[in-house]
Amino acid sequence: MAQVVEILQYRLRAGSGERFHHIMQQYSVPLHQASGLVVLDHGISLHDPDSYYLLRLFDGMAEMEQVLQHFYQSQAWLKGPRAEIVGLIEESHRVVLPYQSGHYR
């Protein structure tokens, strides 16, 4: 089974990068981890304080879709940080790449 890494890039509302990062660190990433998701990295982009990235690792495409569906339908997400996180995002992009031995192919 080939692992995959999902890269999410967010363009945030002007001036909200620090708030978004706080929510990610305090609520979203711990919720991801408690749900069994592997967060490789997350943070504010070096080029823009209102751009953000999130990298997650999965054991293949099918597992990724199943785990994410379960996560995003959970009450912990829906009643937790979802509304505030979504409210700060202007635009998002998703890329999924093969992952092997700690690097992308």
Buried (B, 14 or more C-beta within 10 A) or exposed (E): EEBBBBBBBBBBEEEBBEEBBEBBEEBBBBBBEEBEBBBEEBEBBEEEBBBBBBBBBBBEBEEBEEBBEEBEEBEEBEEBBBEBBEEBBEEEEEEBEEBEEEEEE
